[in-house]
Amino acid sequence: MATIECVVDSRSELGEATMWDPRERVLWWVDIKQRLIHRYDPATRENVSFQAPQDLGCLAIRERGGLVVTMTDGFFFFDPATGAFDKIVDPEENIPENRFNDGKTDRQGRFWSGTMHDKVAGKTAALYRLDPDLSCHKMFEGVVCSNALAWSPDSRTMYYADSFEYAVWAFDFDPASGAIANRRTFIDTRPTGGLPDGGTVDAEGCYWITLPVTGKVSRYDPSGREMQTIVLPTALPTCCGFGGPDLDILFVTTAIFGRSPAILEKERNPGGLFALDVGVKGLPEAHFRG
């Protein structure tokens, strides 16, 4: 049975974007709506926060230092030492109803992030790939809310979801070019009662997905068969990623967004950052090479 511990009782409005930094041995994560970038050190249990100027999407570690992040208005570099945000590109500057959301680097060091319609009322969003030369490419469109991005250990399969289609899709992935093709349904989440949010892949090639509203974090084998489900003590898990020096901790962010005080009173550590011992290890996330 998995052990579950709340390591930061942050009451995040919308926690997201777990990313382990093996150099510093810290976990980076965000609160989208409170516009905070967090840095959690498991060794000291200290969580340090940095204020961002816009709603956040996701982040990744830069190979040359600092972070690359997405916010409402596109892709940015962020220097934690100075607090400076330097804009790279906004591929949706003419779509003001959208903001950036989930994403991460592929294993070849390209940074991917998708957008969402902020009121979840239109299919105006898309998935973008930022290459190391800082060129930006639209890879998929017609989406309400981009989520669940991850890659198989051999980089031949990419996982991605529009949360409001209640499905995680699998794509054929070309690691050399970053091209995607052959979209098909990998997981239909409707039977779970939840929609797909943040995802990751473990060292055995199995896919983990958070399922908000249900409180569930579930593991699926490469064929899409459910293998394990863990229920958190709060209803809105939002993102998951492996971390710790041995990559044997599954960190899970949660949210209180849209929940009434009466409902939150019945839950334990809503909006907190949780650490789960699930009995398997993760894979190191690549750094952005730009």
C-alpha positions in Angstrom: 0.0 0.0 0.0 1.3 3.4 -0.9 2.2 5.8 1.9 0.9 9.4 1.6 2.4 12.4 3.3 1.6 16.1 2.9 5.0 17.8 2.8 3.9 21.4 2.2 0.5 22.4 3.6 0.3 25.3 1.1 -3.4 25.4 0.4 -2.5 26.2 -3.2 -5.3 27.6 -5.2 -4.1 25.6 -8.2 -0.9 23.6 -7.6 0.7 22.2 -10.8 3.9 21.5 -12.7 6.1 19.2 -10.6 9.7 19.1 -11.8 12.7 17.5 -10.0 16.1 19.2 -10.3 18.7 16.5 -9.8 21.6 19.0 -9.6 20.1 21.0 -6.6 18.0 18.0 -5.3 14.9 20.2 -5.1 11.4 20.0 -6.5 10.1 23.0 -8.5 6.3 23.4 -8.8 3.8 26.2 -9.2 0.5 27.6 -8.0 -1.0 28.9 -11.2 -3.6 31.3 -9.8 -1.6 32.6 -6.9 1.3 33.2 -9.4 3.9 31.5 -7.3 6.9 29.4 -8.4 7.8 27.1 -5.5 11.2 25.4 -4.7 10.8 22.5 -2.2 13.9 20.9 -0.6 13.0 17.5 0.8 16.3 17.4 2.9 15.4 20.5 4.9 11.6 20.5 4.2 11.9 24.2 3.3 9.6 25.6 0.6 10.7 28.9 -0.9 8.4 30.9 -3.2 9.0 33.3 -6.1 6.3 35.7 -7.3 5.4 35.7 -11.0 3.8 38.6 -12.9 1.1 36.4 -14.6 -0.8 33.2 -14.1 1.6 30.4 -14.6 1.5 27.3 -16.8 4.5 25.0 -16.3 8.3 25.0 -16.0 11.4 23.1 -16.8 15.1 23.2 -15.8 17.4 24.9 -18.2 20.7 23.1 -19.0 22.6 26.4 -18.7 20.9 27.4 -15.4 17.6 28.8 -14.3 14.2 27.8 -15.6 12.1 28.1 -18.7 8.4 28.7 -17.9 5.1 29.4 -19.5 2.7 32.0 -18.3 -0.4 33.6 -19.7 1.5 35.5 -22.4 3.8 32.7 -23.6 7.3 31.3 -23.0 9.8 33.0 -20.6 13.2 32.4 -19.1 13.2 32.8 -15.3 16.3 33.5 -13.2 15.6 32.6 -9.5 18.7 34.4 -8.4 17.5 37.8 -9.7 13.7 37.2 -10.0 13.9 38.3 -13.6 11.5 37.0 -16.3 12.7 37.4 -19.9 10.1 36.8 -22.7 10.9 34.4 -25.5 7.8 34.2 -27.6 4.0 34.4 -27.4 2.5 32.2 -30.1 -1.1 33.2 -29.1 -0.8 36.9 -28.6 -4.0 37.3 -30.7 -6.0 34.9 -28.6 -6.6 36.8 -25.3 -9.0 34.2 -23.9 -6.3 31.6 -23.7 -3.5 31.0 -21.2 -0.6 28.5 -21.1 -1.1 25.4 -19.0 0.6 21.9 -18.7 4.0 21.0 -20.3 7.5 19.7 -19.9 10.6 18.8 -21.8 10.9 15.8 -24.1 13.9 13.5 -23.6 15.8 15.3 -26.3 15.6 18.7 -24.5 12.8 20.4 -26.4 10.2 22.2 -24.1 6.5 21.6 -24.8 3.6 23.5 -23.4 -0.1 23.6 -24.3 -2.7 26.3 -23.8 -6.2 26.3 -22.6 -9.3 28.4 -22.9 -9.3 30.1 -19.5 -13.1 29.8 -19.1 -13.0 26.3 -20.6 -15.7 27.3 -23.1 -14.0 27.0 -26.5 -11.6 24.9 -28.5 -9.2 27.7 -29.1 -6.1 26.1 -27.5 -3.2 24.2 -28.9 0.1 22.4 -28.1 3.4 24.0 -28.8 7.0 22.9 -29.0 9.9 25.3 -28.2 13.1 24.1 -29.7 16.6 24.8 -28.4 17.1 27.4 -31.1 14.0 29.1 -29.5 11.8 28.5 -32.6 8.2 27.8 -31.7 6.0 25.2 -33.5 2.3 24.6 -33.2 1.9 20.8 -33.0 -1.8 20.2 -32.3 -4.9 22.4 -32.1 -8.6 22.4 -31.5 -8.2 21.9 -27.7 -10.1 23.2 -24.7 -7.5 22.4 -22.0 -4.0 21.0 -22.6 -2.8 18.4 -20.1 -1.2 15.0 -19.3 2.0 15.4 -21.3 4.6 12.7 -21.0 6.8 10.4 -23.1 7.5 6.7 -23.0 11.0 5.6 -21.9 12.1 4.9 -25.5 10.7 8.3 -26.7 8.5 6.5 -29.3 5.2 7.4 -27.7 3.9 10.8 -26.5 0.9 11.1 -24.2 -1.3 14.2 -24.2 -4.9 15.1 -23.3 -7.6 17.6 -23.8 -9.0 17.3 -20.3 -12.5 18.1 -21.5 -12.5 15.2 -23.9 -12.0 12.9 -20.9 -9.3 11.0 -22.7 -5.5 10.6 -22.7 -4.2 10.2 -26.3 -1.1 8.5 -27.5 0.8 9.7 -30.5 3.7 8.2 -32.4 6.7 10.3 -31.6 9.9 10.9 -33.7 12.7 11.6 -31.2 15.0 13.0 -33.8 12.6 15.6 -35.3 10.0 16.0 -32.5 7.2 15.2 -35.0 3.9 13.5 -33.8 1.5 11.4 -35.7 -1.2 8.7 -35.4 -3.3 10.0 -32.5 -5.4 7.3 -30.8 -7.1 7.0 -27.4 -4.9 5.5 -24.7 -7.2 6.0 -21.7 -10.9 6.9 -21.5 -11.2 8.5 -18.1 -15.0 8.7 -18.0 -15.4 5.4 -16.0 -13.1 6.8 -13.3 -15.4 9.8 -12.7 -12.5 12.3 -13.3 -10.9 14.2 -16.1 -7.2 13.8 -17.0 -4.8 16.4 -15.6 -1.1 16.0 -15.0 0.8 12.9 -16.0 4.2 11.2 -15.9 5.9 7.9 -16.8 7.8 5.6 -14.5 11.0 3.6 -15.1 8.9 0.5 -16.0 7.1 2.4 -18.8 3.8 2.8 -17.0 1.8 6.0 -17.1 0.5 7.9 -14.0 -2.3 10.4 -14.2 -4.0 12.7 -11.7 -7.8 12.6 -11.8 -9.3 15.8 -10.2 -12.7 15.6 -8.4 -12.1 11.9 -7.6 -9.0 12.4 -5.5 -7.4 9.6 -7.5 -3.9 9.1 -8.9 -3.8 6.1 -11.2 -1.2 4.0 -12.9 -1.7 2.4 -16.3 0.5 -0.1 -18.2 1.6 0.7 -21.8 -1.5 -0.9 -23.2 -3.8 1.4 -21.2 -4.8 -1.2 -18.6 -5.3 0.2 -15.0 -2.8 -1.3 -12.6 -3.1 0.8 -9.4 -5.1 3.6 -8.0 -4.3 5.7 -5.0 -6.9 7.9 -3.3 -5.6 11.1 -1.7 -7.3 12.8 1.3 -8.3 15.7 -0.9 -10.4 15.7 -4.0 -8.3 17.7 -6.5 -5.0 16.2 -7.4 -3.6 18.1 -10.4 -0.1 17.0 -11.3 2.4 14.2 -10.5 6.1 13.7 -11.0 8.9 11.6 -9.6 11.6 13.1 -7.5 13.9 12.6 -4.6 17.6 11.7 -4.9 16.6 8.1 -6.1 13.5 9.2 -8.0 11.4 7.0 -5.8 9.0 9.6 -4.5 5.9 10.5 -6.5 5.1 14.2 -5.7 1.5 15.2 -6.3 0.2 18.8 -6.3 -3.4 19.5 -5.4 -5.9 22.5 -5.6 -8.7 24.2 -3.8 -9.8 26.1 -6.9 -13.6 26.4 -7.1 -14.2 24.5 -3.8 -16.4 25.9 -1.1 -15.1 26.3 2.5 -17.7 23.7 3.7 -16.3 21.1 1.3 -12.7 21.9 2.1 -13.3 21.4 5.8 -14.1 17.8 5.2 -10.8 17.2 3.4 -7.2 16.8 4.8 -4.5 19.2 3.5 -6.5 20.5 0.5 -4.2 22.4 -1.9 -1.1 20.8 -0.3 2.0 19.2 -1.9 2.0 15.4 -1.3 4.8 12.8 -1.3 3.8 9.3 -2.1 5.9 6.1 -1.8 4.4 4.0 -4.6 7.0 1.3 -4.9 8.4 2.2 -8.3 11.0 4.7 -9.5 10.6 7.5 -12.1 12.9 8.6 -14.9 15.0 11.8 -14.9 13.4 14.7 -16.8 15.6 16.2 -19.5 16.7 19.8 -19.2 15.7 22.4 -21.8 18.7 22.8 -24.1 17.9 26.3 -25.1 
